[in-house]
Amino acid sequence: MYRALYDMESKKKVQKMLKLNTSVRPCGGVPVIHVNGIPVTGLMHWNRNMQMEDVRNFADAGIRFFSFIGNIDMSDGSPTEDGSTHFKTMTPAFIDSMMETILNACPDALVIPRFRLHASNGWKARNPDSLMRFYNLETHAFEDSNMVTLWSDPWISDALEALARSVEYCERRWGSSVAGYHSGFGHCAEHVWCWGAKVADYHPLMAVHFRRWLTEHYQTDEALRIAWNDSSLTLEDVEPPSPERFQNFNPSAESLWNPAREQALIDYLFCHSERMASLVVRQAQCVKRILAGLGSEKIFGAFYGYANLPANSISHYAGGQDAHRIVLECPDLDYLSAPVGYSARQPGGVSTAQILPASVELAGKLYFAEDDTGTHRSVTEHNVMPLNADQSVQMMTRGFLDVWRSGGTQWFMDLCGEGTFHDPILMQNVGRLAAFAERHLKKKESTAQIAVFLSDRSLSCSKTFQFLTGALVEQQLNEIAAIGASYDIFRIEDLPELVRRKRLGQYRFAIMLNLHLLEDPLRELIDRELKKEGRTILWFHAPGIIRNGRFDDAGCSELTGIRCVMAEGQRSSLITEVLIDGMRYSYGTPRNINPRLYGADPDAEVLGWSVEGTWIPFRRGANGALLMEKRFSGWTSVWSSSPNMPSALLSRFAERAGVHLYSLRGDQVFQAKQWLGVHCKWDGPLELRFPVSGSWCDAFTGTVLAEKTDRLRLTTHRGENLLLERME
């Protein structure tokens, strides 16, 4: 398809005669990259150390998008040292060398340069005392970063000016081959303040901006005093919360920030997220302004919206990615990127997104995934280190199927520039995936019957060191991925737009992950629009617990329709035991979780009980119930106090809600209108169940596997993928 766009004999003629325009527009039910009005897959190769061999290999496999990376050129001739592996500076000479390398190997390549907005050593020398300041939760001490604080307006201004110069250079020199731009501030240029057990940023400039943010948010001293429960405060001189307050490791402490005592910490975290989100918007505006001035139309994208983060990290308090709305509503941003989830990349595991692909699609933007999974040729340990080419192929295929089913596209990433794809078996697989993507480019709309909802606004209310968020999000998503059917994951804050577009009708089963903080209008919309049409809603932990500036178990009871009571200060695990088909199962977390809720509704059916039940609040009507179900006219409510419900139980609720399950043994299923993918968890027999009788063939070999049937029985091996296409 790409070659049809460029039918001239030489690249020089193309540069002179063809004006390249790229955009993200709807195609096949989702946002898709268009090149001069023609939809393309957008599959890309990203390489830290791009060589002609890499370009040729991927070009031969049908890939035409490529990306290279470097630090922004501050025009002072000095290198950039930011604590990361050394990156070259995106000077005109370096840009030219990369573009020439790519175009000499693939004359019709389309390139997306990626700019790391990190200050050069020279800029930092000219601006002393400008470095980010962290508080280390492990050493209990402040430390300075190698990065400049993002509260510095002069740094942001200079960085954006440098970005504008680089974009203008690329357009004037290489515009007919540059498909778009990607840039980023923060650690790894991913719009995070810093990874790790740290709180950031405590640079003195932060206090000035924080007061401005509080003034815009609260407007009056009295409103601030009520929210922070401190009658002495004024907006003019209020101080940020002490970083020591973030390290409350008392075993009986709450797992959520208690707004009655800790609203200051919630505000601190959300202020940082809004600042980071605003910087994404400013980059998009900057790039699009330069492009418009040159008469160019190109796409721009960035990293943001990470929500599915590693559960076993001590903290993500320096993340800054909880203000999704600001970024999703930016008209100048065309795509959002994130790595694929890290927790279960091993063969037989599952693939999940770190961001919320359905929210990105709903906002009219492209989900552009970064698959940085290693191959058997990888040297530097980063995540999974496959044993051989076959394992590499299977993991590569699984990641692609998850991204493609989610409506997105991806780049195949050589993270450290080690030649990790220099293997004919891997490149053959890339070619198969690229051809498959071409065949199904115009048939990408979701067929999922399961909607998963996450509250990005509630993320800033979570004490991530308490492991509640990890159990509610990352680990729970790994179980949801094993239900036996695909799912779409949205922000609950997307609900008004879903209602406006009449999108809720396809979903029979709704799963609510971390809905701790919900404003009244959103509660009312849930009552009016989700609780109907025979839908089953599964709620986890304490939905709606934060209301009117305090913990309120009545808010949970009203939302779920199941009466529950709150217990605080407990020091025991939160594990639920259930009986399924005559066998006992248990799930939850051995970590202490507060606040915790117990069921106290005689009109609801108890399905699961507390394992450690020494402190059950019997005198408030509870009897140890932690999993309850209640049927209403038009909908069914299921509430689980414990997170991390196993897929065996999730599957039963899904099937009873009317969801069609393709596999009953925990395989990850990727379903679409014309194809079906399965990543197998087990050795042995597999029965695939189709919703209607039909004929299916192997998508890669064309071998007919099933004819006019609603069942297919196969013998599989753990870690392999099945990819079936419907035969017309």
C-alpha positions in Angstrom: 0.0 0.0 0.0 2.8 2.4 0.9 4.6 1.9 -2.4 1.4 3.0 -4.2 1.8 6.4 -2.5 5.3 6.9 -4.0 5.5 5.8 -7.6 8.4 8.0 -8.6 11.8 6.6 -9.5 14.0 8.4 -7.0 13.6 9.9 -3.5 14.9 13.3 -4.7 12.1 13.6 -7.2 9.6 12.7 -4.4 11.1 15.4 -2.2 10.6 18.0 -4.9 7.2 17.0 -6.2 5.2 15.3 -3.4 3.8 17.0 -0.4 3.3 14.6 2.4 0.3 15.0 4.7 -0.5 12.7 7.6 -3.4 12.7 10.0 -5.4 10.4 12.3 -8.9 9.8 11.1 -11.6 7.2 11.6 -11.3 4.0 9.6 -12.9 0.6 10.3 -14.5 2.0 13.5 -11.3 3.4 15.1 -8.7 6.2 14.6 -6.1 5.2 12.0 -3.1 7.0 10.5 -3.8 8.3 7.0 -1.1 9.2 4.6 -2.2 11.6 1.9 -5.8 10.5 2.7 -5.0 6.8 2.5 -5.4 4.7 5.7 -2.3 2.7 6.7 -1.4 0.3 9.5 1.2 2.5 11.0 3.3 -0.5 12.2 6.8 0.9 12.9 10.3 -0.1 13.8 11.9 2.0 16.6 15.6 1.6 17.1 18.0 3.5 19.5 20.9 2.7 17.1 19.3 2.5 13.7 21.4 0.7 11.1 20.8 0.2 7.4 20.4 -3.5 8.0 17.5 -2.9 10.4 15.8 -0.7 7.9 16.2 -3.2 5.0 15.0 -6.1 7.1 11.8 -4.3 8.2 11.2 -2.8 4.8 11.4 -6.2 3.3 8.8 -7.3 5.9 6.4 -4.6 4.7 7.1 -2.0 7.4 7.4 1.6 6.2 7.3 3.6 9.4 10.6 4.1 11.3 11.7 6.2 14.3 14.9 7.3 15.8 15.6 9.2 19.1 17.8 11.9 20.6 18.0 14.7 23.1 16.7 18.1 22.0 19.3 20.4 20.5 19.8 23.4 22.7 22.2 24.9 20.2 25.0 25.3 22.7 27.2 22.4 21.5 27.2 20.6 24.9 26.0 17.0 25.6 23.1 16.0 27.7 23.6 13.9 30.8 20.4 13.0 32.6 21.2 9.7 34.3 19.9 7.6 31.4 21.9 5.7 28.8 23.6 8.2 26.6 21.6 9.6 23.7 22.9 11.7 20.9 21.8 15.2 20.4 19.3 15.9 17.6 21.5 18.4 15.8 20.9 19.0 12.1 23.9 16.8 11.3 22.6 13.9 13.4 19.1 14.2 12.0 20.5 14.2 8.5 22.6 11.1 9.2 19.6 9.2 10.5 17.3 10.2 7.7 20.0 9.3 5.1 20.5 5.9 6.8 16.8 5.2 6.7 16.1 6.5 3.2 19.1 4.9 1.6 17.8 1.6 2.7 14.1 2.3 2.2 13.5 5.3 -0.1 9.7 5.4 0.6 10.2 5.3 4.4 8.0 7.5 6.6 9.9 8.7 9.7 8.7 9.9 13.1 11.7 11.6 14.9 11.5 11.4 18.7 12.8 14.2 20.8 13.8 13.9 24.5 13.2 17.3 26.1 16.1 17.2 28.5 18.4 20.1 29.2 22.0 20.1 28.0 24.9 20.4 30.4 25.4 23.9 29.1 21.9 24.9 29.9 22.2 23.5 33.4 25.5 25.3 33.9 23.9 28.6 32.8 21.0 28.0 35.1 22.3 26.7 38.5 19.9 25.5 41.2 17.4 24.4 38.5 17.5 20.7 39.1 14.5 18.6 40.2 14.4 17.8 43.8 13.2 14.4 45.0 12.4 12.9 48.4 13.7 9.4 48.5 11.3 7.1 50.5 14.0 4.5 51.1 16.8 6.8 52.3 14.4 9.4 53.9 16.4 12.2 52.3 16.2 14.8 49.6 18.3 14.4 46.5 18.7 16.3 43.3 18.0 14.8 39.9 20.0 15.2 36.7 16.9 16.7 35.1 15.8 20.3 35.3 12.6 20.9 37.3 9.5 21.1 35.2 8.2 23.9 37.4 10.8 26.2 35.7 9.0 28.3 33.1 12.3 29.5 31.5 13.3 25.8 30.9 9.9 24.9 29.4 10.0 28.0 27.2 13.6 27.2 26.0 12.8 23.5 25.4 9.7 24.3 23.4 11.7 26.9 21.3 14.3 24.2 20.6 11.6 21.7 19.7 10.1 24.3 17.3 13.5 24.8 15.6 14.0 21.1 15.2 10.5 20.6 13.7 11.0 23.4 11.3 14.4 22.0 10.2 12.9 18.5 9.7 10.1 19.9 7.6 12.2 22.1 5.4 14.9 19.5 4.9 13.0 16.2 5.1 9.3 17.1 5.0 8.4 14.6 2.3 9.6 11.8 4.4 8.7 12.8 7.9 5.3 11.5 8.9 5.1 13.1 12.3 6.7 14.0 15.6 7.0 12.6 19.1 8.5 14.4 22.1 8.5 14.2 25.9 9.6 15.8 29.1 10.5 13.9 32.3 12.2 10.7 33.2 12.8 8.6 30.0 11.0 11.5 28.2 7.7 9.7 29.2 6.1 12.5 31.1 6.8 11.1 34.5 8.6 13.1 37.2 10.7 10.1 38.2 10.4 6.3 38.5 11.0 4.6 41.8 10.4 5.1 45.5 10.4 8.8 45.4 8.2 11.8 45.8 8.7 14.7 43.3 9.2 17.5 42.7 10.2 19.5 45.8 12.1 22.3 44.0 11.3 25.7 45.5 9.5 26.7 42.4 7.0 24.0 43.0 5.6 25.8 46.1 4.9 28.9 43.9 3.0 26.9 41.3 1.2 24.8 43.9 -0.2 28.0 45.5 -1.4 29.1 42.1 -3.1 25.8 41.5 -4.7 25.8 44.9 -6.0 29.4 44.3 -7.6 28.3 41.0 -9.0 25.2 42.6 -10.4 26.6 45.9 -10.6 30.3 45.2 -11.0 31.3 48.8 -9.1 30.8 52.0 -12.2 29.4 53.7 -12.6 26.7 51.1 -9.0 25.7 51.5 -9.3 25.6 55.3 -12.4 23.4 55.1 -10.8 21.0 52.6 -7.5 20.7 54.5 -9.2 20.9 57.9 -6.9 23.6 59.1 -8.3 27.0 60.2 -4.9 28.8 60.0 -4.3 28.4 56.2 -4.3 31.1 53.6 -3.9 30.7 49.8 -1.1 33.3 49.8 1.3 31.4 52.1 0.2 27.8 52.2 3.1 25.3 52.1 3.2 22.0 50.2 2.7 19.0 52.4 5.9 17.6 54.0 7.3 14.7 52.0 7.6 12.7 55.2 3.8 12.4 55.2 4.1 10.1 52.2 6.0 7.4 54.0 3.4 6.4 56.6 4.1 2.6 56.8 2.0 2.0 59.9 0.5 -1.5 59.3 -3.0 -0.2 60.3 -2.8 3.0 58.1 -5.4 3.5 55.4 -4.6 2.3 51.9 -6.2 5.4 50.5 -5.4 9.0 51.4 -8.1 10.0 53.9 -9.4 13.4 52.7 -10.5 14.3 56.2 -6.8 14.4 57.2 -4.8 14.1 54.0 -6.5 16.2 51.3 -3.2 18.2 51.0 -1.4 15.1 49.7 -4.2 14.3 47.2 -4.0 17.9 46.0 -0.2 17.7 45.8 -0.3 14.6 43.6 -3.1 15.8 41.3 -1.5 19.2 40.9 1.7 17.4 39.6 -0.4 15.4 37.2 -2.2 18.4 35.8 1.2 20.2 35.4 2.6 17.2 33.4 -0.6 16.9 31.4 -0.4 20.6 30.5 3.1 20.1 29.2 2.0 17.4 26.8 -0.6 19.9 25.5 1.9 22.7 25.1 4.2 20.4 23.1 1.4 19.4 20.8 0.4 23.1 20.4 4.0 24.1 19.7 4.5 21.4 17.0 1.2 22.0 15.3 1.8 25.8 15.3 5.1 25.3 13.4 3.5 22.9 11.0 0.6 25.2 10.3 3.1 28.0 9.6 4.8 25.8 7.0 1.6 24.7 5.5 2.2 21.1 6.7 -0.2 18.6 8.2 1.5 15.9 10.3 0.7 13.8 13.3 2.1 14.4 16.8 2.1 12.1 19.7 3.5 11.6 23.2 3.5 9.2 26.2 0.8 9.8 28.8 -2.1 8.1 30.6 -0.2 5.3 32.3 -2.6 3.6 34.8 -1.6 -0.1 34.7 1.7 0.2 36.5 3.7 -2.5 38.2 2.0 -3.6 41.4 5.1 -4.4 43.3 6.9 -1.1 43.1 7.1 0.7 46.4 5.7 3.9 45.0 4.6 5.8 41.9 4.2 9.1 43.7 6.4 10.8 41.2 4.4 9.5 38.2 2.2 12.5 37.4 0.0 10.8 34.9 -3.4 10.9 36.6 -4.9 13.9 34.7 -6.0 12.0 31.6 -8.8 14.4 30.6 -6.5 17.3 29.9 -4.5 15.2 27.4 -7.5 13.4 25.9 -9.3 16.6 25.1 -6.2 18.2 23.4 -7.2 18.7 19.7 -3.5 19.0 18.6 -2.5 15.5 20.0 -3.1 12.7 17.5 -1.8 9.6 19.3 -0.9 8.5 22.8 1.8 5.9 23.5 2.8 3.6 26.3 4.7 0.4 26.7 2.7 -2.8 26.8 2.2 -4.1 30.4 5.2 -5.6 32.0 3.9 -8.0 34.6 3.0 -11.1 32.5 5.0 -11.1 29.3 6.3 -14.6 29.8 5.1 -17.4 27.5 1.6 -18.3 28.7 1.1 -15.0 30.4 -1.1 -12.2 29.1 -0.7 -8.9 27.3 -2.3 -5.8 28.8 -2.0 -2.1 28.0 -0.4 0.4 30.4 -2.9 3.0 29.3 -6.6 2.8 28.6 -6.9 2.1 24.8 -10.7 2.4 24.7 -10.5 5.9 26.3 -7.9 6.9 23.7 -10.1 5.6 20.9 -13.2 7.3 22.3 -11.2 10.6 22.3 -10.5 10.2 18.6 -6.8 9.5 19.1 -4.7 6.5 18.1 -3.3 4.1 20.6 0.4 3.7 19.5 1.8 0.9 21.7 5.5 0.5 22.4 6.5 -3.2 22.5 9.9 -3.2 24.1 9.8 -7.0 24.8 13.2 -8.5 24.3 14.0 -11.3 21.9 16.4 -14.2 22.1 19.0 -11.9 20.6 18.7 -9.3 23.4 21.8 -8.8 25.6 20.6 -6.1 28.1 18.2 -7.5 30.6 15.0 -5.4 30.6 12.1 -7.8 31.0 11.5 -11.3 29.5 14.7 -12.8 28.0 13.3 -15.4 25.5 15.1 -18.7 25.2 14.9 -19.0 21.4 13.4 -17.6 18.2 10.1 -19.5 18.7 9.5 -18.0 22.1 10.3 -14.5 20.7 7.8 -15.0 17.9 5.0 -16.1 20.2 5.5 -13.2 22.6 5.7 -10.8 19.7 2.5 -12.1 18.1 0.6 -12.1 21.4 1.5 -8.4 22.0 0.5 -7.5 18.5 -2.8 -9.2 18.7 -3.7 -7.4 21.9 -2.8 -4.0 20.5 -4.5 -4.6 17.1 -7.7 -5.9 18.8 -7.7 -2.8 21.0 -7.9 -0.6 17.9 -4.3 0.5 18.1 -1.0 0.0 16.3 2.5 -0.4 17.6 6.2 -0.1 17.1 8.6 -3.1 17.2 11.3 -1.8 19.5 15.0 -2.5 19.6 15.2 -0.9 23.0 19.0 -0.8 23.4 19.9 -0.9 19.7 21.4 -4.4 20.0 20.2 -5.9 16.7 17.5 -7.8 18.6 15.5 -8.4 15.3 18.5 -9.7 13.3 17.0 -13.1 12.8 15.2 -14.2 9.6 12.6 -16.1 11.7 11.6 -12.9 13.6 11.5 -10.9 10.4 9.3 -13.5 8.7 6.9 -13.1 11.6 6.9 -9.3 11.3 6.0 -9.8 7.7 3.1 -12.1 8.6 1.8 -9.7 11.1 2.1 -6.7 8.7 0.2 -8.6 6.0 -2.5 -9.6 8.5 -2.8 -6.0 9.7 -3.3 -4.8 6.1 -6.0 -7.4 5.5 -7.9 -6.3 8.6 -7.2 -2.5 8.6 -10.8 -1.6 7.8 -12.4 -4.0 10.3 -11.2 -2.9 13.7 -14.3 -1.9 15.6 -14.7 -3.5 19.0 -16.9 -6.6 19.5 -16.2 -6.9 23.2 -19.1 -7.5 25.5 -17.1 -6.6 28.7 -16.4 -3.1 29.7 -13.8 -2.4 32.4 -13.8 1.0 34.1 -11.0 2.7 35.9 -11.0 6.1 37.6 -7.9 8.1 36.8 -9.1 10.8 39.2 -9.1 8.2 42.0 -5.5 7.2 41.3 -4.2 10.3 43.2 -6.2 9.1 46.2 -4.2 5.9 46.5 -1.3 5.1 48.7 0.5 2.9 46.2 3.0 1.6 48.7 0.1 -0.2 50.3 -0.3 -2.4 47.2 -4.0 -1.8 46.9 -3.8 -0.1 43.6 -1.6 -2.9 42.2 -4.0 -5.5 43.2 -7.0 -3.5 41.9 -5.4 -2.7 38.6 -2.4 -4.6 37.3 -3.1 -7.9 39.0 -6.8 -7.7 38.4 -6.3 -6.9 34.7 -4.2 -10.1 34.4 -7.2 -12.1 35.6 -9.6 -10.2 33.5 -7.5 -11.0 30.4 -8.0 -14.7 31.2 -11.8 -14.6 31.3 -12.1 -16.1 27.8 -13.3 -13.1 25.9 -12.0 -9.6 25.1 -12.7 -6.5 27.0 -12.5 -2.7 26.5 -11.1 -0.5 29.2 -12.3 3.0 29.8 -12.1 5.8 32.4 -15.3 5.9 34.3 -15.0 9.6 33.7 -15.7 8.7 30.0 -19.2 7.7 30.8 -20.9 10.9 29.7 -19.3 10.5 26.2 -20.2 6.8 26.0 -23.8 7.7 26.8 -23.8 10.5 24.2 -22.5 8.1 21.5 -24.9 5.3 22.6 -22.0 2.9 23.1 -23.1 1.1 26.2 -25.5 -1.3 24.5 -22.8 -3.7 23.4 -21.6 -4.4 27.0 -23.3 -7.1 29.1 -20.7 -7.1 31.9 -19.1 -4.0 33.6 -16.2 -4.3 35.9 -15.4 -1.4 38.2 -11.8 -1.4 39.4 -10.9 1.6 41.6 -13.9 3.9 41.7 -13.0 5.4 45.1 -13.7 9.0 44.2 -16.9 9.8 42.2 -18.6 13.2 41.9 -22.4 13.2 42.3 -23.2 13.8 38.6 -21.2 10.7 37.7 -22.9 8.6 40.4 -26.3 9.7 39.0 -25.2 8.8 35.5 -24.1 5.4 36.6 -27.5 4.9 38.3 -29.4 6.1 35.2 -27.4 4.6 32.3 -25.4 1.6 33.5 -27.9 0.0 35.9 -30.2 -1.4 33.2 -30.5 -3.6 30.1 -29.9 -6.7 32.1 -26.3 -5.7 32.7 -24.2 -7.2 35.5 -21.9 -4.8 37.4 -19.0 -6.1 39.4 -17.6 -3.6 42.0 -14.3 -4.0 43.7 -13.1 -2.8 47.1 -14.9 0.4 48.2 -16.5 2.1 45.2 -17.6 5.7 46.0 -16.0 5.6 49.5 -14.7 9.2 49.2 -17.6 11.6 49.4 -17.9 15.1 50.7 -14.3 15.1 51.9 -14.4 12.0 54.0 -14.7 8.2 54.0 -18.4 7.3 53.8 -19.6 3.7 53.6 -23.1 4.9 52.9 -21.8 6.2 49.6 -20.6 2.7 48.8 -23.9 1.1 49.7 -25.9 3.6 47.6 -23.7 3.0 44.6 -23.6 -0.8 44.6 -27.1 -1.2 46.0 -25.6 -3.6 48.6 -25.5 -2.5 52.2 -22.0 -2.7 53.6 -20.2 -1.3 56.7 -16.7 0.0 57.2 -14.0 -1.3 59.5 -10.8 0.7 60.0 -7.5 0.2 61.6 -7.4 -3.6 61.1 -4.2 -5.5 60.8 -5.1 -8.6 58.8 -5.1 -9.8 55.2 -8.1 -9.2 53.0 -8.7 -12.6 51.6 -12.1 -14.0 50.5 -13.0 -17.7 50.3 -15.7 -19.0 47.9 -17.1 -22.3 46.9 -17.2 -22.9 43.1 -18.5 -26.2 41.7 -17.9 -27.9 45.0 -14.3 -26.7 45.3 -13.0 -24.0 47.6 -11.0 -21.1 46.2 -9.5 -18.0 47.9 -8.4 -14.7 46.5 -7.4 -11.2 47.6 -4.3 -9.8 49.2 -2.2 -10.8 52.2 -1.5 -7.2 52.6 -3.4 -5.1 55.1 -6.1 -3.0 53.4 -7.9 -0.1 55.1 -10.5 1.0 54.9 -12.2 -2.3 54.4 -15.9 -3.1 53.9 -18.0 -6.0 55.1 -21.3 -7.0 53.7 -24.3 -6.3 55.9 -27.3 -6.7 53.6 -29.8 -9.5 54.5 -31.4 -9.1 51.1 -28.2 -10.0 49.2 -26.8 -13.4 48.6 -23.5 -14.1 50.2 -21.0 -15.8 47.8 -17.8 -15.4 49.7 -16.5 -14.9 53.3 -13.6 -13.4 55.1 -10.8 -15.9 55.8 -9.3 -13.9 58.6 -12.4 -12.8 60.5 -11.3 -11.9 64.0 -12.5 -8.3 63.8 -15.7 -8.6 61.9 -18.1 -5.8 62.9 -21.0 -8.2 63.9 -22.7 -5.5 66.0 -23.1 -3.3 62.9 -24.9 -6.1 61.0 -21.9 -7.7 59.3 -21.3 -11.4 59.3 -18.0 -11.7 57.5 -19.3 -11.5 53.9 -16.8 -10.1 51.5 -18.5 -11.2 48.2 -22.2 -10.5 47.7 -24.7 -10.5 44.8 -28.0 -8.7 44.6 -30.5 -8.7 41.8 -32.6 -5.7 40.9 -35.1 -5.0 38.2 -33.0 -4.6 35.0 -29.6 -5.2 36.5 -27.5 -7.3 38.8 -24.9 -6.0 41.4 -21.9 -8.1 42.5 -19.6 -6.6 45.1 -16.2 -7.9 46.1 -14.4 -6.3 49.0 -11.2 -8.2 48.1 -9.3 -7.3 44.9 -7.6 -9.8 42.5 -10.6 -12.0 41.8 -9.5 -15.1 39.8 -10.6 -15.5 36.2 -12.5 -18.7 37.1 -15.0 -16.7 39.1 -14.9 -13.7 36.7 -15.8 -16.1 33.9 -18.9 -17.3 35.7 -20.2 -13.8 36.3 -19.5 -12.9 32.7 -21.2 -15.9 31.2 -24.3 -15.4 33.5 -24.4 -11.8 32.3 -24.7 -13.0 28.6 -21.1 -12.7 27.6 -20.0 -15.3 25.0 -16.8 -17.1 26.2 -14.6 -18.5 23.6 -12.4 -20.5 26.0 -13.1 -21.8 29.5 -9.5 -22.6 30.6 -8.0 -19.1 31.1 -6.5 -18.5 27.7 -6.3 -14.9 26.6 -8.7 -14.3 23.8 -8.5 -11.6 21.2 -11.8 -11.4 19.3 -12.8 -9.3 16.3 -15.4 -9.4 13.5 -13.4 -11.4 11.1 -10.7 -13.1 13.2 -10.0 -14.7 16.5 -6.7 -14.9 18.4 -5.8 -17.1 21.4 -2.7 -17.1 23.5 -2.6 -20.5 25.1 -1.9 -21.0 28.8 -1.8 -24.8 28.9 -0.6 -27.9 27.3 -3.4 -30.2 26.2 -6.9 -30.1 24.7 -8.6 -26.8 24.0 -12.2 -26.3 22.9 -12.9 -23.0 21.2 -16.6 -22.1 21.2 -17.9 -19.7 18.5 -21.1 -17.6 19.0 -22.5 -18.8 15.7 -21.7 -21.6 13.3 -19.0 -20.8 10.7 -15.8 -21.8 8.9 -12.3 -20.8 10.0 -8.8 -21.1 8.7 -5.3 -20.5 10.0 -4.6 -16.8 9.3 -1.0 -17.5 8.4 -1.1 -20.7 6.5 -4.6 -20.7 5.1 -5.2 -24.3 6.4 -8.9 -24.9 7.0 -9.5 -25.6 10.7 -13.2 -25.7 11.1 -16.1 -25.8 8.6 -19.7 -24.8 9.5 -19.4 -25.5 13.2 -19.6 -23.6 16.5 -16.8 -25.7 18.1 -13.2 -26.3 17.3 -11.1 -28.8 19.3 -7.3 -28.6 19.2 -4.3 -29.7 21.2 -2.1 -26.7 22.3 1.1 -25.9 24.0 1.7 -23.3 26.7 2.8 -20.0 25.2 1.7 -20.6 21.6 -0.7 -18.5 19.7 -3.6 -19.5 17.5 -4.8 -17.0 14.9 -8.0 -17.8 13.0 -9.7 -16.0 10.1 -13.3 -16.3 9.3 -13.9 -17.8 5.9 -16.5 -16.0 3.8 
